[in-house]
Amino acid sequence: MRGTTKPKPKPAPETAAGQDRSTVLTPRERFAAIVAEFVAAGGKTDRVAEALKQAFPSGGWTRESIYAELRNGLASGYVSVDTIRSELGERIRARAGLRSATVISTAYMEQVAAVAARRILAILADLRETAPGRPDDPENIVRIGFASGHTMSRVARALAQLLLTTDLAIPYRLQFHALSSTFDIRKLHEDPNFFLARFDEPAIAAHCETAISFVGLAAPSLIESSDLERFRNGPGMSVATAEAKNLDILVTGASDLDDPRSTMFEFYMKEAAEKERLRALGCAGHLLYLPIGPKGPIDPSDLKFVMPTALNLGQVADLAAGGSRVMLVTGPTRYTTDKETKLGPKKIVATILSQRPSLITDLVIDERTARHVHDSGVLA
């Protein structure tokens, strides 16, 4: 049985002193009101805010809050649009030997992230059913690791929103792990040591009746390959690397070597020789920020620079083979010029799915990428 609903009813929204409870909108009702006014106002945010203030004066509507609530509503699944390509996803799942594969027809990364978050929540509900021990048993814990990057930060944000409202019973203890850092220090929000703090929220712990803990990764973004083992065995990483081997769920993105939106692209602009070295070694892109090609992972000793991650790709394969869930989440690649923006598939996904032993168990991708996987012949 997938998950159980909590027998304890959720309390009604709190109201300010003297406020009529009938004027308090639920998050879903607020989202519906915003969407309706957007349509009526032709997308003019200022008009939307004014219309909402007149209709619901106590709502605290602002231009900024409207955009935030639209994002949160999308992440929480308030809009149901038939964008899931079930048949294509099932063909990929069967041919690649995955536990699940979800294909979304979208150019919007937030939508991919929202679907991935709902999939993670379903897995957590399943794990609640199979988790050993009593609620107070310290061994009764589910460990979930996140790689770094823009996509992962969006998945984490969407999952945090879902955990605030879900009626599914999830494991009694959750432990979130950071598996990599970020190359660009100006993008701290893409570092799991930062964005996993979204789950350090008393409201989530109370609503889900779960205890939440964390394991960070104290590591530089890039080091010379000759220093890799020293860092992995040092005080900043040794705990993270040891505990990551016990993950129940691993969530990661992937990028093509030439992806202009990837975290590593700016680094390779400055270190062109390193990029050409990777290309000569057959690298097609990165999974968990580790280089990989059609023949498998690239040996870090062949490189000048590497990102010290909590796991290597061999260990990721071990997790997948051992029953853990390894989820790859990615949307289309955007190529922007002065004149236009084009969307293309993440070609690295086909390379990842061709690997044996398998590196992933679950897949959430956009339709462009899925079509490329299907047409590439790697799963024939």
C-alpha positions as CSV (number, residue, x, y, z in Angstrom):
1,M,0.0,0.0,0.0
2,R,1.4,3.4,-0.9
3,G,1.5,5.6,2.1
4,T,-1.3,6.2,4.6
5,T,-3.3,9.3,5.4
6,K,-2.8,10.7,8.9
7,P,-5.8,10.1,11.1
8,K,-5.3,13.4,12.9
9,P,-7.2,16.2,11.1
10,K,-5.2,19.3,10.2
11,P,-6.3,22.5,12.1
12,A,-8.0,25.3,10.3
13,P,-5.9,28.3,9.3
14,E,-5.3,30.7,12.2
15,T,-6.9,34.0,12.1
16,A,-6.0,37.4,13.5
17,A,-8.0,38.6,16.6
18,G,-11.5,39.6,15.6
19,Q,-11.1,38.4,12.0
20,D,-14.0,36.5,10.4
21,R,-12.7,33.1,9.6
22,S,-14.8,33.0,6.4
23,T,-12.6,35.7,4.9
24,V,-9.4,33.7,5.3
25,L,-8.4,31.9,2.1
26,T,-6.5,28.7,2.0
27,P,-3.3,28.6,0.0
28,R,-5.1,26.8,-2.8
29,E,-7.9,29.4,-2.8
30,R,-5.4,32.2,-2.9
31,F,-3.7,30.6,-5.8
32,A,-7.0,30.2,-7.7
33,A,-7.9,33.9,-7.0
34,I,-4.5,35.1,-8.3
35,V,-4.8,33.0,-11.5
36,A,-8.4,34.3,-12.1
37,E,-7.4,37.9,-11.6
38,F,-4.4,37.5,-13.9
39,V,-6.6,36.3,-16.7
40,A,-9.0,39.2,-16.1
41,A,-6.2,41.8,-15.9
42,G,-4.4,40.5,-18.9
43,G,-1.3,39.6,-16.9
44,K,-0.9,43.1,-15.4
45,T,0.4,42.4,-11.9
46,D,-0.4,45.8,-10.4
47,R,-4.0,45.4,-11.6
48,V,-4.1,41.9,-10.1
49,A,-2.9,43.2,-6.7
50,E,-5.5,46.0,-6.6
51,A,-8.3,43.7,-7.6
52,L,-7.4,41.2,-4.9
53,K,-7.1,44.0,-2.3
54,Q,-10.7,45.1,-3.1
55,A,-12.1,41.5,-3.1
56,F,-10.2,40.3,0.0
57,P,-8.9,43.4,1.9
58,S,-7.3,41.3,4.7
59,G,-5.2,39.2,2.3
60,G,-2.0,41.1,2.5
61,W,-1.6,41.2,-1.3
62,T,1.5,42.7,-2.8
63,R,3.2,42.4,-6.2
64,E,6.0,40.4,-4.7
65,S,3.7,38.0,-2.8
66,I,1.7,37.3,-5.9
67,Y,4.7,36.0,-7.8
68,A,5.8,34.0,-4.8
69,E,2.4,32.4,-4.3
70,L,2.2,31.5,-8.0
71,R,5.6,29.7,-7.7
72,N,4.5,27.9,-4.6
73,G,1.2,26.9,-6.1
74,L,2.9,25.4,-9.1
75,A,5.3,23.5,-6.8
76,S,2.4,22.3,-4.7
77,G,0.6,20.9,-7.8
78,Y,-2.4,23.3,-7.6
79,V,-2.6,23.3,-11.4
80,S,-3.4,20.0,-13.2
81,V,-2.4,20.1,-16.8
82,D,-2.0,16.9,-18.9
83,T,1.7,17.4,-19.7
84,I,2.9,13.9,-18.6
85,R,3.8,11.7,-21.6
86,S,3.0,8.4,-19.9
87,E,3.6,6.1,-22.9
88,L,7.0,7.6,-23.8
89,G,8.0,7.4,-20.1
90,E,6.9,3.8,-19.9
91,R,8.9,2.9,-23.0
92,I,12.1,4.4,-21.6
93,R,11.5,2.9,-18.2
94,A,11.1,-0.6,-19.6
95,R,14.0,-0.4,-22.0
96,A,16.4,1.1,-19.5
97,G,15.3,-1.2,-16.6
98,L,14.3,1.7,-14.3
99,R,11.8,1.7,-11.4
100,S,10.1,4.8,-12.8
101,A,10.5,7.3,-15.7
102,T,8.4,10.4,-15.9
103,V,8.4,12.6,-19.0
104,I,6.9,16.1,-18.9
105,S,6.1,18.2,-22.0
106,T,7.4,21.5,-20.8
107,A,10.1,24.1,-21.3
108,Y,9.7,25.3,-17.7
109,M,12.2,24.0,-15.1
110,E,9.9,24.7,-12.2
111,Q,7.4,22.3,-13.6
112,V,10.0,19.5,-13.9
113,A,11.1,20.2,-10.3
114,A,7.5,20.1,-9.1
115,V,6.9,16.7,-10.7
116,A,10.2,15.4,-9.3
117,A,9.2,16.6,-5.8
118,R,5.9,14.8,-6.0
119,R,7.7,11.7,-7.0
120,I,10.1,11.9,-4.1
121,L,7.2,12.4,-1.8
122,A,5.6,9.2,-3.1
123,I,8.8,7.3,-2.5
124,L,9.0,8.7,1.1
125,A,5.5,7.5,1.7
126,D,6.4,4.0,0.4
127,L,9.5,4.0,2.7
128,R,7.2,4.8,5.6
129,E,5.4,1.6,5.0
130,T,8.7,-0.5,4.9
131,A,10.8,1.4,7.5
132,P,11.8,-0.8,10.4
133,G,11.3,-0.1,14.1
134,R,9.2,2.2,16.2
135,P,8.8,5.9,15.8
136,D,11.3,6.5,18.7
137,D,13.8,4.0,17.2
138,P,17.0,6.0,16.3
139,E,17.7,3.5,13.5
140,N,14.3,4.3,11.9
141,I,15.7,7.0,9.6
142,V,15.6,7.7,5.8
143,R,18.5,9.4,4.3
144,I,18.1,11.6,1.2
145,G,21.0,13.2,-0.6
146,F,21.0,16.2,-3.0
147,A,23.6,17.3,-5.5
148,S,24.2,21.0,-6.1
149,G,22.9,23.1,-8.9
150,H,19.9,25.2,-10.0
151,T,17.7,22.2,-10.8
152,M,18.3,20.6,-7.4
153,S,17.6,23.9,-5.5
154,R,14.2,24.0,-7.3
155,V,13.4,20.4,-6.5
156,A,14.2,21.0,-2.8
157,R,12.1,24.1,-2.7
158,A,9.1,22.2,-4.3
159,L,9.5,19.3,-1.9
160,A,9.6,21.7,1.1
161,Q,6.3,23.2,-0.1
162,L,4.7,19.8,-0.4
163,L,5.8,18.7,3.0
164,L,4.0,21.6,4.6
165,T,0.6,20.4,3.2
166,T,0.9,16.7,2.5
167,D,-1.6,14.2,4.0
168,L,0.8,11.3,3.3
169,A,2.5,9.7,6.2
170,I,6.3,9.9,5.7
171,P,9.2,8.4,7.6
172,Y,9.6,9.3,11.3
173,R,13.1,10.6,10.7
174,L,14.5,12.3,7.6
175,Q,18.2,13.1,7.2
176,F,19.2,15.4,4.3
177,H,22.8,15.1,2.9
178,A,24.7,17.6,0.8
179,L,26.6,15.6,-1.9
180,S,28.5,18.4,-3.7
181,S,29.2,22.1,-3.4
182,T,28.8,24.9,-6.0
183,F,31.5,26.2,-8.2
184,D,30.2,29.8,-8.4
185,I,30.3,31.4,-4.9
186,R,27.9,34.1,-6.2
187,K,25.2,31.3,-6.5
188,L,25.1,30.2,-2.9
189,H,21.4,29.3,-3.4
190,E,22.6,26.4,-5.6
191,D,24.7,24.8,-2.8
192,P,22.9,22.1,-0.9
193,N,24.7,23.2,2.3
194,F,22.5,26.3,1.8
195,F,19.3,25.2,0.2
196,L,18.7,22.1,2.3
197,A,18.1,24.6,5.2
198,R,14.6,24.9,3.7
199,F,13.8,21.7,5.5
200,D,15.0,23.1,8.9
201,E,11.5,24.4,9.4
202,P,9.5,23.7,12.6
203,A,6.2,23.8,10.6
204,I,7.4,20.9,8.4
205,A,8.5,18.8,11.3
206,A,5.2,19.4,13.1
207,H,3.0,18.9,10.1
208,C,4.7,15.6,9.0
209,E,5.4,14.5,12.6
210,T,9.0,13.8,11.7
211,A,12.4,14.6,13.0
212,I,14.8,16.3,10.5
213,S,18.6,16.3,10.6
214,F,21.4,17.1,8.2
215,V,24.8,16.0,7.0
216,G,26.8,18.8,5.2
217,L,29.8,18.6,3.0
218,A,32.7,20.9,4.0
219,A,34.6,20.8,0.7
220,P,36.0,23.2,-1.9
221,S,34.2,23.3,-5.2
222,L,37.2,22.3,-7.3
223,I,40.6,20.9,-6.4
224,E,43.6,19.4,-8.3
225,S,43.0,15.7,-8.8
226,S,46.1,14.7,-7.0
227,D,44.6,16.1,-3.8
228,L,41.3,14.2,-4.1
229,E,41.9,11.3,-1.7
230,R,43.4,13.6,0.9
231,F,40.3,15.8,0.9
232,R,37.9,12.8,0.9
233,N,39.7,11.3,3.9
234,G,40.1,14.6,5.7
235,P,38.0,16.1,8.5
236,G,35.8,18.2,6.1
237,M,34.6,15.3,4.0
238,S,35.2,11.9,5.8
239,V,31.9,11.9,7.7
240,A,30.0,12.9,4.6
241,T,31.6,10.3,2.4
242,A,31.1,7.5,4.9
243,E,27.4,8.3,5.6
244,A,26.5,9.0,1.9
245,K,27.1,5.2,1.2
246,N,23.9,4.6,3.3
247,L,21.6,6.9,1.3
248,D,18.1,5.6,0.7
249,I,17.4,8.3,-2.0
250,L,19.9,10.3,-4.1
251,V,18.7,13.2,-6.2
252,T,21.0,14.6,-8.9
253,G,21.0,16.6,-12.1
254,A,23.2,16.2,-15.2
255,S,24.6,18.5,-17.8
256,D,26.2,18.2,-21.3
257,L,29.8,19.2,-21.6
258,D,28.9,22.1,-23.8
259,D,25.8,23.1,-21.9
260,P,26.0,27.0,-21.5
261,R,23.7,26.8,-18.5
262,S,25.7,24.3,-16.5
263,T,27.5,25.2,-13.4
264,M,30.8,24.1,-14.9
265,F,30.5,26.1,-18.1
266,E,32.0,29.3,-16.7
267,F,34.9,27.4,-15.3
268,Y,35.6,25.7,-18.7
269,M,35.5,29.1,-20.3
270,K,38.5,30.0,-18.2
271,E,40.1,26.6,-18.3
272,A,39.7,25.7,-22.0
273,A,42.6,23.2,-21.9
274,E,40.7,21.2,-19.2
275,K,37.6,21.1,-21.3
276,E,39.6,19.8,-24.3
277,R,41.3,17.2,-22.1
278,L,37.8,16.0,-21.1
279,R,36.7,15.9,-24.7
280,A,39.7,13.9,-25.7
281,L,38.9,11.4,-23.0
282,G,35.4,10.9,-24.4
283,C,33.5,13.0,-21.9
284,A,30.0,13.7,-22.9
285,G,29.0,15.6,-19.7
286,H,28.6,15.3,-16.0
287,L,26.5,13.4,-13.5
288,L,26.7,14.5,-9.9
289,Y,29.4,16.9,-11.3
290,L,31.6,13.9,-12.2
291,P,32.6,13.5,-15.9
292,I,31.2,10.6,-17.8
293,G,31.2,9.3,-21.4
294,P,29.8,6.4,-23.4
295,K,32.5,4.1,-22.1
296,G,31.7,5.0,-18.5
297,P,33.0,7.4,-15.8
298,I,36.2,9.4,-16.6
299,D,39.1,8.5,-14.3
300,P,39.8,11.6,-12.1
301,S,43.5,10.9,-12.2
302,D,43.5,11.7,-15.9
303,L,42.2,15.2,-15.1
304,K,43.8,18.3,-13.7
305,F,40.8,19.5,-11.7
306,V,37.9,17.6,-10.1
307,M,35.0,18.4,-7.9
308,P,35.2,16.5,-4.5
309,T,31.8,14.9,-4.1
310,A,30.5,12.7,-1.3
311,L,30.3,9.8,-3.7
312,N,32.0,8.7,-6.9
313,L,30.0,7.2,-9.8
314,G,31.0,3.7,-8.9
315,Q,29.4,4.2,-5.4
316,V,26.3,5.7,-7.1
317,A,26.0,2.5,-9.1
318,D,26.4,0.5,-5.9
319,L,23.5,2.4,-4.3
320,A,21.3,1.8,-7.4
321,A,22.1,-2.0,-7.4
322,G,21.6,-2.2,-3.6
323,G,18.0,-1.1,-3.6
324,S,18.4,2.7,-3.0
325,R,16.6,5.1,-5.3
326,V,18.8,7.2,-7.5
327,M,16.8,9.9,-9.3
328,L,18.0,11.9,-12.2
329,V,16.1,15.2,-12.7
330,T,16.7,17.5,-15.7
331,G,15.0,19.8,-18.0
332,P,15.9,21.1,-21.5
333,T,19.0,23.0,-22.3
334,R,18.6,26.7,-23.2
335,Y,20.8,28.2,-25.8
336,T,20.5,32.0,-25.8
337,T,21.8,34.4,-28.5
338,D,21.3,38.1,-29.0
339,K,18.3,37.3,-31.2
340,E,16.6,34.3,-29.7
341,T,16.5,31.5,-27.1
342,K,16.4,27.9,-28.3
343,L,15.6,24.8,-26.4
344,G,17.5,21.5,-26.9
345,P,17.6,18.1,-25.3
346,K,20.1,17.1,-22.5
347,K,22.0,14.6,-24.6
348,I,23.9,13.3,-21.6
349,V,20.8,11.5,-20.4
350,A,21.1,9.0,-23.2
351,T,24.7,8.4,-22.2
352,I,23.8,7.9,-18.6
353,L,21.0,5.4,-19.4
354,S,23.3,3.4,-21.6
355,Q,25.6,2.6,-18.7
356,R,26.0,-0.9,-17.2
357,P,25.7,-1.4,-14.3
358,S,22.9,1.2,-14.1
359,L,23.7,4.5,-12.5
360,I,20.1,5.5,-11.8
361,T,16.7,4.0,-10.9
362,D,14.3,6.8,-11.5
363,L,14.1,9.5,-14.1
364,V,12.2,12.8,-14.4
365,I,12.9,14.6,-17.7
366,D,11.4,16.9,-20.3
367,E,9.9,15.6,-23.5
368,R,12.7,17.0,-25.7
369,T,15.3,15.0,-23.8
370,A,13.1,12.0,-23.7
371,R,12.7,12.1,-27.5
372,H,16.4,12.3,-27.9
373,V,16.9,9.3,-25.6
374,H,14.2,7.3,-27.5
375,D,15.6,8.2,-31.0
376,S,19.3,7.8,-30.1
377,G,19.1,4.0,-30.2
378,V,21.1,3.5,-27.0
379,L,18.1,1.6,-25.4
380,A,17.3,-0.5,-28.5
